[in-house]
Structure formats: structure tokens, C-alpha cells
């Protein structure tokens, strides 16, 4: 009996840590849209922001890999067996998805971007049910439904006053949400084999290298004009909205699964809405209040345990 209780307590703590990592990681990721908008205000575009973000982050990931080699060595054969899927996930999760997201942010508000991007838990649940036979429980379904309706309220209100630029911007971000859902869905079994630290470091390093190759093949770095403020926003973007939350979210996915991590990630729009209104002076109305209330209801239902 004592062993059972001890096991239950350990499992509960393990799950709770995963929940906290997902929430904090989501909050830090939510700053991403704000930093990007501030960088755009300094004259940068999607390609240059993505390149500089990853150029700053890459040395940090390489240092973490060097530390892992000494402190948490892993069999090279295991990496070799998983290298193709890691390459694919690095490409689709933090190169393609990030580029599509940044492209959308060129024309839409930070609030609309964040709300659109966080339709990805729905894709995670649908793709998981279709291809991986992941159980789609009633509680998760209700949480997704409430959260999606909340997102849609705000989405439709802002779309009604926008033009073609809003339509295309939203389309790019929606594609970003879909590609990121594939990353979330397929990354968990890989992390289970090699660990979240190894996986995140490798995937993000690969993604950073792909971004640099892509950028330098199309753009002359000498043409870039980067202000002091732009460097500040880019540094904050790379460290506090890329490196740190990437490890937090990866470990959360490892502990509590992609579906629940994704739905907890719907707290992201709340953080972004508040910051966008406060820092970027974006509008805020009843549609946002109603939408946020529904999203919070979905998160609350998800958190209830028997």
C-alpha cells in the first residue's frame, strides 16, 4: 500500500512539473510575437529576424550539446538511428513553422497571430487520432472545443475589419500551426528514446543551420542595417523566447504528452493579448474578453482530475 501511494505521489509530482514547464514555456514563447513586432519596427523583415534569431541561439545550443557529451553521453548508434527524423523535425518545427509564422506577422497583429497559431492543439489531436490512434477523450474534446470557439470569436472580429493582407497573413500563420502540430506529435517518441535535452539541442541546432543556409543563399548580410534597439529585441527573442522555452516545452511534451501540452499552450494568447495591448497599443474589446473567457474555461476543464 505504501509503495502504491509513493508511486502515485511521484507520478503526480512528475505530471505537475510537466504542467508548470508547459505554462512557463508558453509564457516565454508568448513574448516572441512582441519582440518580433518591435524588431519589425526597427526596419527588419521576416527573413532577417529569423536568421539573426537563430544565429544568436545556435552557439548556445552547441554549448549545451558539448555539455551533454560530457555529462549525459549517449550512444552514437542511437543518434544515427534517429538522425533522419531529427532532421525532419528540426526543419518542420523551427525552420518552416517559424518562417511561416514570421511571414504572417509582417501583416497581422500580434494578437491575431497568437490566436491563429494556437489552433495547433486541434491539429495535434486530430492527426494523433487519425494516424497514431491517440485516444481523444471527452474531456480533451470539450477543452479543445471551448478553446477553439474562444479563439474563433476574436479571430472573426479582427478579420471583419481587415483586408487581403490580413487574410494572407492569417493563412501563413495557420500553415505554421499545422506544421508545428506535426512537430509536436512526432517529437514525443523521439524524446522518449534520446531525452528531451538531447533532442531539443540537436533539432534546434539543425534548424538554425538550415535557416543560416537559406538566408545566406538569398540575402547579402552586408545589406542588413541593424539598430541598437533591434539587437536588444533580437537578443531577448533568441534567449528568452527561443532557447529557454524550447527546452521547457520539449520536457513538458515528454512528461505530459503533446495534446495536453498543446492545450495548456493556449494560455499563450492570453499572455500575448495583454502584452500586445500594453506594449504595442493594439486594440482590445469585448470579443477579446469573450474569447479569453472561453479559452480559460477550456484550460480549467483540462486541469480537473477525478
C-alpha positions in Angstrom: 0.0 0.0 0.0 2.8 2.4 0.9 4.6 1.6 -2.4 1.4 2.4 -4.3 1.0 5.8 -2.5 4.6 6.6 -3.1 4.3 5.8 -6.8 1.1 7.9 -7.0 2.9 10.9 -5.3 5.9 10.6 -7.6 3.6 10.4 -10.7 1.6 13.4 -9.5 4.8 15.5 -8.9 6.2 14.3 -12.3 2.9 15.4 -14.0 2.8 18.7 -12.1 6.3 19.7 -13.1 5.4 19.0 -16.7 2.3 21.3 -16.3 4.5 24.1 -14.8 7.1 23.7 -17.5 4.4 23.9 -20.2 2.9 27.1 -18.6 6.2 28.9 -18.1 7.5 27.9 -21.5 4.2 29.1 -23.1 4.5 32.4 -21.3 8.1 32.9 -22.6 7.1 31.8 -26.1 4.3 34.4 -26.0 6.8 37.2 -25.8 8.1 36.1 -29.2 5.4 38.0 -31.1 6.1 41.2 -29.1 9.8 41.1 -29.7 9.3 40.3 -33.4 6.9 43.3 -33.8 9.4 45.5 -32.1 12.2 44.3 -34.4 10.0 44.9 -37.4 9.5 48.5 -36.1 13.3 48.9 -36.4 13.2 48.1 -40.1 13.8 44.3 -40.2 11.7 41.8 -42.1 10.8 38.1 -41.6 13.9 36.6 -43.2 16.4 38.8 -41.4 14.7 38.3 -38.0 14.6 34.6 -38.4 18.3 34.4 -39.4 19.5 36.7 -36.6 17.4 34.9 -34.1 18.8 31.5 -35.0 22.4 32.9 -35.4 22.3 34.1 -31.8 20.7 30.9 -30.5 22.9 28.4 -32.4 26.1 28.9 -30.2 24.0 28.3 -27.1 22.6 25.1 -28.4 26.1 23.9 -29.5 27.4 24.7 -26.0 24.6 22.6 -24.5 25.5 19.7 -26.8 29.1 19.9 -25.7 27.9 19.9 -22.0 25.7 16.9 -22.7 28.5 15.0 -24.4 30.5 15.2 -21.1 27.7 14.9 -18.5 25.0 12.9 -20.3 26.7 10.9 -23.0 24.5 8.9 -25.4 25.3 6.1 -27.7 26.2 7.4 -31.2 24.3 4.5 -32.8 21.1 5.8 -31.2 21.6 9.2 -32.7 22.4 7.6 -36.1 19.1 5.6 -36.0 17.1 8.8 -35.2 19.0 11.4 -37.2 16.6 11.4 -40.2 13.5 12.1 -38.0 15.5 14.7 -36.0 16.5 16.4 -39.3 12.9 16.4 -40.4 11.5 17.7 -37.1 14.2 20.4 -36.9 13.2 21.5 -40.4 9.5 21.5 -40.0 9.3 22.6 -36.3 11.6 25.5 -36.0 12.5 26.4 -39.6 9.4 26.1 -41.8 7.0 26.7 -39.0 8.9 29.7 -37.7 9.3 31.2 -41.2 5.6 30.9 -41.9 4.8 32.5 -38.5 7.2 35.4 -39.1 5.8 35.9 -42.6 2.3 36.2 -41.2 3.4 38.6 -38.5 4.5 41.1 -41.2 0.9 41.9 -41.9 -1.3 40.9 -38.9 -1.4 42.0 -35.3 0.4 40.1 -32.5 -2.9 39.2 -31.0 -4.3 37.7 -34.2 -1.1 35.9 -34.9 -1.0 34.2 -31.5 -4.7 33.3 -31.6 -4.3 31.8 -35.0 -1.1 29.9 -34.2 -2.7 28.3 -31.2 -5.2 26.4 -33.3 -2.3 23.8 -33.4 -3.6 21.7 -30.5 -6.6 20.9 -32.5 -4.4 19.6 -35.3 -2.4 17.7 -32.8 -5.5 15.9 -31.5 -6.9 15.3 -35.0 -3.7 14.0 -36.5 -3.0 11.9 -33.4 -6.4 10.3 -33.6 -6.2 9.7 -37.3 -2.7 8.3 -37.6 -1.3 7.3 -34.2 -4.5 6.1 -32.6 -4.1 8.5 -29.7 -7.2 8.4 -27.6 -9.4 11.6 -27.9 -11.1 11.7 -24.6 -14.3 13.5 -23.9 -12.6 16.0 -21.5 -9.9 16.8 -24.0 -12.6 17.2 -26.8 -14.6 19.7 -24.7 -11.5 21.6 -23.8 -10.5 21.9 -27.4 -14.0 22.9 -28.5 -14.3 25.7 -25.9 -10.8 27.0 -26.6 -11.3 26.9 -30.3 -14.6 28.8 -30.1 -12.9 31.4 -27.9 -10.1 31.8 -30.5 -12.6 32.0 -33.3 -14.6 34.8 -31.6 -11.5 37.1 -31.5 -10.3 35.8 -34.9 -13.6 36.6 -36.7 -13.9 40.1 -35.1 -10.5 41.2 -36.3 -10.9 39.6 -39.7 -14.1 41.6 -40.3 -12.2 44.8 -40.4 -9.1 43.6 -42.3 -8.3 43.3 -46.0 -6.3 40.9 -48.2 -3.2 41.4 -46.2 -5.0 40.1 -43.1 -6.3 37.1 -45.0 -2.8 36.1 -46.3 -1.1 36.8 -43.0 -3.6 34.6 -41.2 -3.2 31.9 -43.9 0.6 31.8 -43.3 0.2 31.6 -39.6 -2.4 28.8 -40.0 0.1 26.8 -42.1 2.6 27.5 -39.3 0.2 26.0 -36.8 -0.3 22.9 -38.9 3.4 22.3 -39.4 4.1 22.8 -35.7 1.4 20.3 -34.8 3.3 17.7 -36.8 6.5 18.6 -34.9 4.7 18.3 -31.5 3.0 15.0 -32.5 6.2 13.2 -33.8 8.7 14.6 -31.3 7.5 12.8 -28.2 8.6 9.2 -29.2 12.0 10.6 -30.3 12.4 12.4 -26.9 11.5 9.2 -25.1 14.4 7.5 -26.8 17.2 10.1 -26.5 15.9 12.5 -23.9 14.4 16.0 -24.3 17.7 17.8 -23.8 19.5 15.9 -26.5 16.5 16.1 -28.9 15.9 19.8 -28.4 19.6 20.7 -28.8 20.0 18.6 -31.9 16.7 19.7 -33.5 17.3 23.4 -32.8 20.9 23.3 -34.0 19.8 21.6 -37.2 17.1 24.2 -37.6 19.5 27.1 -37.0 21.9 25.8 -39.6 19.1 25.3 -42.2 18.0 28.9 -41.5 21.5 30.3 -42.0 22.0 28.3 -45.2 18.6 29.5 -46.5 19.3 33.2 -45.6 22.9 33.4 -46.9 21.8 31.8 -50.2 19.3 34.6 -50.8 20.5 37.7 -49.0 23.7 39.6 -48.7 24.4 40.2 -45.0 26.1 43.4 -45.8 22.8 44.9 -46.8 21.4 44.5 -43.3 21.1 47.6 -41.2 20.6 46.6 -37.5 20.0 49.3 -34.9 21.0 49.0 -31.2 17.3 48.5 -30.3 16.9 45.8 -32.9 19.9 43.9 -31.4 18.2 44.2 -28.0 14.9 42.7 -29.2 16.7 40.0 -31.2 18.8 39.0 -28.2 15.7 38.8 -25.9 13.9 36.9 -28.7 16.7 34.4 -29.2 17.4 33.6 -25.5 14.1 34.2 -23.6 11.6 33.3 -26.4 13.6 30.6 -28.2 16.3 28.8 -26.2 14.8 28.6 -22.7 11.2 27.9 -23.6 12.2 25.3 -26.3 13.7 23.1 -23.6 10.8 23.8 -21.2 8.1 22.8 -23.8 10.1 19.8 -25.0 10.4 18.5 -21.4 6.7 19.2 -20.9 5.8 17.2 -24.0 8.0 14.4 -22.7 6.2 14.4 -19.3 2.5 15.1 -20.1 2.2 14.5 -23.8 1.7 16.6 -26.9 -2.0 17.0 -26.7 -2.1 18.3 -23.1 1.0 20.5 -23.6 -0.7 21.9 -26.7 -3.9 22.8 -24.9 -2.0 24.3 -22.0 -0.2 26.3 -24.6 -3.5 28.0 -25.3 -2.6 30.2 -22.3 -0.2 31.8 -24.8 -2.8 34.0 -26.5 -3.8 35.4 -23.1 -0.2 36.4 -22.3 0.2 37.8 -25.8 -3.0 39.8 -25.8 -2.1 41.5 -22.5 1.4 42.3 -23.7 0.2 43.5 -27.2 -2.3 45.9 -25.6 0.3 47.1 -23.0 3.4 47.4 -25.1 2.2 47.6 -28.8 -1.0 49.6 -28.0 -3.1 47.1 -30.0 -6.9 47.4 -29.6 -8.8 45.3 -27.1 -12.6 44.9 -27.0 -15.5 42.6 -25.9 -14.6 40.0 -28.5 -11.2 39.6 -26.8 -12.8 39.3 -23.4 -15.3 36.6 -24.6 -12.6 34.7 -26.4 -10.3 34.7 -23.5 -13.0 33.6 -21.1 -13.8 30.6 -23.3 -10.1 29.7 -23.7 -9.7 29.9 -19.9 -12.7 27.6 -19.5 -11.1 25.0 -21.7 -7.9 25.2 -19.8 -9.8 24.8 -16.5 -11.7 21.7 -17.7 -8.4 20.2 -18.8 -6.9 20.7 -15.4 -9.7 19.0 -13.5 -8.7 15.5 -12.3 -11.0 12.9 -10.8 
